[in-house]
Amino acid sequence: MIRQFLNRLLLPYKIRIVRLNGRLSELHHLLQPYNYKIQKRFLRGHGSVVSRGPFSGLQFRRDAKKLLGTYEHELHDSVEELICFKPDVILNIGSADGYYALGLAKRLPESKVFAFDLNKKFEGIISELANRNNVTVHFFARAFDKNDLTHVNGLKTAVVLDVEGAEMQVLETFGNSLNGMFLIIETHDIFVPDITKAVVSRLEATHEISEIEEATKQTDLPALSAFSCLDRALLVNEFRAGKQVWLVARPRG
């Protein structure tokens, strides 16, 4: 029913929705005005605090899926595992708005958190949210490079990596320093074919690796009860261009 409604809605644009989940990224710009409207309505009732998941209690920006705790819910257990790893240092490479960097800084106040992203606009966003949550995140508006290994030398380290197809370049930057690190890696075969296999091959000698696939998003949440079926689907949709896979790499020994 949702697909049929969207097909009618977008008929003037000669675009047909084949599948709701996972194929809306190319329509994001068309849906933005309506999505913004329902996001505002959601915020009025929910507020700006994450209500579920490993970062429950985190004050965050306007983003229903993150505030609801449905965003990348497939990784919730892995994030808890990273927290139990108790790293001295956390590297969030490809941090975007800092959801993981800020959430982990809140859950692990004794850990030092470094965030890297090529988009400088996230610097102000992360700084403001760090102040609101009374945490510290060291943000760098650039790529991670070998000089940054000085932050982790001799220290127990965890890495959250999301670099849109540059996974191997970043991993090679670490060299043998990866040994002993706990990693959560979002891979992007849609941009670089077989990148997931390449990352597994790079790490399997030193890490136990699990592969996690994207799952259906939960929409029957109390916080969404006042929204239509279509609105609930849009509020939790992550607008991915294709099937998503993550790798969780645990150091052997």
N, C-alpha and C positions, 0 to 999 in steps of 0.2 A: 504494500500500500504506500509506503514512504517513497519507494522508487518511482511508482506511477505518479505520485504527486509532484516529485521533483522533475520528472519527465515533462509534465504539463507546464510546470513553472518555468522551465528553461527552454520550452519549445521555440520561443521567439529567437533564441540564440542558436537554434539548430544543433543543440547538444543533447545527447541521450545518456542518461545514467544507466550503466550496466550493473554496477554493484555499489552499494552505499558505502560500506566500510572499505577503506584502503584505496579508493580511486577518486576521491574528491579534491585532491590537491590542485588539479588543473582548473577546478571550479571555485577555488577559494576566493579569488578576487571578485567573482560574481556574487558570492554569498556573503561577503564581508559586511555590507551595510545591514543586512537582516541579522547576521550573527552578532554584530555589535549591539543591536537593539535587545536581543534576548540575553546577551551577556550582562547588560546593564540591569535588566529585570532580575536576573539571577543574583547579582551582587546585592541588590536591595534587600533580598530575603536571606541571603547566606552570609554576607560580610566577606572580608578579605583574609580569612584565616583558614588554612588547610584543615579539613575536618576528618580525613581518614588516611590510612597508610603510614609509612615510616616517618613521614615529616608532619604528622598531625600536630597542630599548634603553631606551625610556622606562619608568620604573617607574610602574605605574598601579594602579587599584583593581580589585575583583572584577567583571570583565565580560569574558567569554570572547571575544566578537566583537571587542572592541578589543584585547585581548591577542593574539589570533590575527592581527590585521591585516586581518580581513575587513570590519570596520565601514566603510561608505561607501568600499569599495575602488574604486568608480567614480571617485573623486576623487584617487586616488594620483598620477596624472600631473599633475593640476592643482596639487596641493600642492607637488610638486617644482618646477613652474613658478613658483609663488609664492616658493618659497625662492630660486630663481635670480634672481628680481626684486630680491632683497636690499633689502627695505624698511627704512627707519629705524624705522618704527612699525608695529605690527600691532594692529588693533582686532578683537577677537572678540566680536561683539555677539550675545547669546543663547548664552553660553558653556557653559551647563549645568555638567557636572563638570570642564570644562577640558581635555578631550582635545586639542582643536586649540590652545588657548592654551599649554598646557604643552609639547605636542609641538613647536610652532613656536619656543617660547622655547629649547628644547633644541637645535634645529637651527640657530637664528639667535641665538646668544648676544649679538651686538652690537646686536640690535634691541630696542626697548622694546615690551613686550606689555601691552595693556590688555584686560581681560575685563569684560563687562557681563552681568548676568543678574538678573531680577526675584526669583529665589528665593534668599533669604539663606543657605539651608542649604549652598549650594555654596562659600561663603566659606571655611569651615573645611576643606572637602575640598581645595580648590585650594591653600590655604596649606600644608596638610600635604604634598601631593604636590609642591609647588614645593620645599619643604625636602628631600624625599627625592631629588629630581632635581637639586638645587643650581642652580635657576633662579629668576628673578624674574618674577612675574606680578602686575600691579596690578589687583585685583578690585574692582568696584563693584556692590553689590546694588541696582541700580536701572536704569531705562531710560537709554539713551544720549541726550544732549541737546546743544544747540548749544554750551553751555559747554565740552563735551569737545573741541570743535574746536581748542582751545588746545594740545592734545597733538600735533596734526598740522600746525599752521601752518608752511608752508615745508618740510615734511619728506616724503620718499618714503614712501608709506603703502599698506598692504595691508589689506583688510577681509575677514573671514569672518563671514557674516551668516546667522543662523538664528533668526527671530523669529515663527514660527507665524502667518503671515498679515499681519504688520505691516511687510512689506518696504518698501512705498511710503512709509509714514510715516517710517521711518528714513532712507531715501534722500533724502527731501525735507529732512530735518534737515541734511544735508551741503550742500545747495545746490550752488554751482559748485565747491566743494572736491573733489567727486568726480573732476573732471578730473585725469588723471594717476594715479589710484589703481587698483590691481589688486584685483578683487573676486571672491570665491566666494560665491554666494548660493543658499541652499536656498529654493525657492519652494513655496507651499502653496495651490495651486488648490482643494484639498479644503475649505479654510476660506474663501478669497476667490476666487470664480470669475474666471478669466482674469488672475490676478495675474502669472503668468509673462509674458504678453503686455504687460502694463502696465510691468513692470520692463524688458523689452527695449526698449520704446518710449522709456522714460526715459533709457536709457543708449546707445542705438545711434548717436547722433550723435558721441559722444566715445570710444566703446569698440568693440573687436571682440569679439563675443559668441559663445560656444559653448554649446549646450544638451546636457546630459548626462542620460540616463535611467537609472533604476534597473535593475540587471542581476541575474541569478541569483547567489546566493551560493555560493561554493565550499565544499564539505563534505568532499571527499576529501583532507584534510590529515593528515600523519603524526601530529600532536598529537591528532587525533580518532579515530585508528584503533581505540582500545579502546571506543569508544562505538557504540551502535546507530544505525541510520539515523535514527530519530526523534530521538534525543538530539542527534545532530550538527545536524540541521535546527533544533532549538530553540536550541542554543547560538549559532548564527550569525544567527538571525532577528532582524530589527530592529523587528518588531511595528509596522509602519507601517499607517496607516489606509487608504492608497490608493497609487496609483502616484506615485513620487517623481521630481522633476526638480530639477536644479541648473543654475545659470547661471555661467559663468566669463567675466568681463569684463576684457579687457586694454586698457589705455589706448592710444589711437591715437597714432602718432607717437613 
